Amino acid sequence: MNQTLRHGDRSQAVLQLQKQLNQAGASLFADGHFGDATEAAVRAYQLKVGLVADGIAGPKTMQALAGADCSRLLTNTALVKAAKRLGVELAIAYAVNEVESQGEGFLANGKPKILFERHVMHERLALPRNEGDDVIALKAHADELARVYPNLVNPRPGGYAGGTAEHQRLAQARLLDALCAPESASWGAFQVMGYHWERLGYASLEDFTTRMAKDEGEHFEAFIRFIEADPALLKALKGKKWAQFAKLYNGPAYARNLYDTKLERAYERHAACGCAQEAA
């Protein structure tokens, strides 16, 4: 079940959720209405099994209720530790996780979610890395590869295939350049670009990609490191300057996608119910 259920929903799916929660130990009146009691029961169940206690019954919660293995999923403990590490309210950590993550960090085949960016591949190929590198020659090489393999190397974004096919694109790009290819993909639930590996304190690019293949906790760790590495981003988060945070993290399209509004509303929901503090 991929449907996400949240406060205010009324449906047969909510009724089924309530029955499953009752089987797991809750004592809800199963009426198909996702109200305060159901949200509290969802949070309680999530805490019980170790999931992020956000009160939203998404795919991860549904999987847990169905008895699936949740060992690679993001834990509530990780959010509690991150909030303390960043010096922010736990409700803020809940909000950024809710809005900025891509949901599940892994594909059905067990590989981490990625998105290969062909325009970044073009940029990385043309990037001088060592003293004495011929900038003109590097650019010419990148342009030639773009001519021959436009779906893998291109000055313009695009060419996305989605899902497991993105790993196929990455594998093909590795044949062109084993370093630039993984640097040119965004990785995991928070889609952190591979080329950030050094700035974020990873020992190597391989260290970064290996950790991204481990679990969602590593995805979240990369996200936290990204925030820590940008003083302006961390300051905006601490000050609850949602528009500034969204602009710095998501880019100029943040307003069109309402990232700042979503962050503010998510924070207010978690802060208002006091559940974030309880989950600590």
WOMOLIN-V618642 format. One record per backbone hydrogen bond with DSSP energy under -1.0 kcal/mol. CO is the residue of the C=O (numbers start at 1). NH is the residue of the N-H. E is the energy in kcal/mol with one decimal. If there is no record, write none. Layout:
<<CO NH E> <CO NH E>>
//
This chain:
<<5 57 -2.3> <6 9 -2.2> <9 34 -3.2> <11 15 -1.7> <12 16 -2.4> <13 17 -2.2> <14 18 -2.8> <15 19 -1.9> <16 20 -2.2> <17 21 -2.6> <18 22 -2.2> <19 23 -1.9> <20 24 -1.2> <21 26 -2.6> <22 25 -1.4> <29 31 -1.1> <32 11 -1.8> <33 35 -1.6> <34 8 -3.3> <35 39 -2.4> <36 40 -2.5> <37 41 -2.1> <38 42 -2.4> <39 43 -2.5> <40 44 -2.4> <41 45 -2.3> <42 46 -2.7> <43 47 -2.5> <44 48 -2.0> <45 49 -2.0> <46 51 -1.8> <50 76 -1.4> <52 54 -1.9> <56 58 -1.5> <57 5 -2.4> <58 62 -2.3> <59 63 -2.5> <60 64 -2.2> <61 65 -2.4> <62 66 -1.4> <63 68 -2.8> <64 67 -1.6> <70 73 -1.6> <72 216 -3.0> <75 79 -1.0> <76 80 -2.2> <77 81 -2.5> <78 82 -2.0> <79 83 -2.4> <80 84 -1.7> <81 85 -2.3> <82 86 -2.6> <83 87 -1.3> <83 88 -2.4> <89 93 -1.4> <90 94 -2.4> <91 95 -1.9> <92 96 -2.6> <93 97 -1.9> <94 98 -2.4> <95 99 -2.4> <96 100 -2.5> <97 101 -1.2> <105 113 -2.8> <107 110 -2.0> <111 107 -3.3> <113 188 -2.4> <115 186 -2.0> <117 121 -1.9> <118 122 -1.8> <118 154 -1.5> <119 123 -1.7> <120 124 -3.0> <121 125 -2.2> <122 126 -1.4> <130 133 -2.1> <134 138 -2.5> <135 139 -2.4> <136 140 -2.2> <137 141 -2.3> <138 142 -2.4> <139 143 -2.5> <140 144 -2.1> <141 145 -2.3> <142 146 -2.0> <143 147 -1.6> <144 148 -1.9> <145 149 -3.6> <149 152 -1.9> <149 153 -2.6> <162 165 -1.2> <163 166 -1.5> <164 168 -1.1> <165 169 -2.0> <166 170 -2.2> <167 171 -2.4> <168 172 -2.1> <169 173 -2.4> <170 174 -2.3> <171 175 -1.0> <173 176 -1.0> <173 177 -2.2> <177 181 -1.8> <179 183 -1.2> <180 184 -1.1> <181 184 -1.1> <182 185 -1.1> <183 195 -1.6> <184 117 -2.7> <185 194 -2.6> <186 115 -1.4> <187 192 -1.8> <188 191 -1.2> <189 102 -2.9> <192 187 -2.3> <193 196 -1.6> <194 197 -1.9> <196 200 -2.1> <197 202 -2.4> <198 201 -1.6> <204 208 -1.9> <205 209 -2.6> <206 210 -2.5> <207 211 -2.0> <208 212 -2.1> <209 213 -1.0> <211 214 -1.4> <215 219 -1.1> <216 220 -2.5> <217 221 -2.0> <218 222 -2.1> <219 223 -1.8> <220 224 -2.6> <221 225 -2.6> <222 226 -2.0> <223 227 -1.9> <224 228 -2.6> <225 229 -2.0> <227 230 -1.3> <230 234 -2.4> <231 235 -2.5> <232 236 -2.1> <233 237 -1.9> <234 238 -2.7> <235 239 -2.1> <236 241 -2.9> <237 240 -1.2> <240 242 -1.6> <241 245 -2.7> <242 246 -2.9> <243 247 -2.4> <244 248 -2.3> <245 249 -2.4> <246 250 -2.9> <247 251 -1.3> <251 254 -1.9> <253 257 -1.8> <254 259 -2.2> <255 258 -1.0> <258 262 -2.7> <259 263 -2.5> <260 264 -2.3> <261 265 -2.5> <262 266 -2.4> <263 267 -2.6> <264 268 -2.5> <265 269 -2.1> <266 270 -2.2> <267 271 -2.9> <268 272 -2.4> <269 273 -1.5> <274 278 -1.6> <275 279 -2.3>>
//
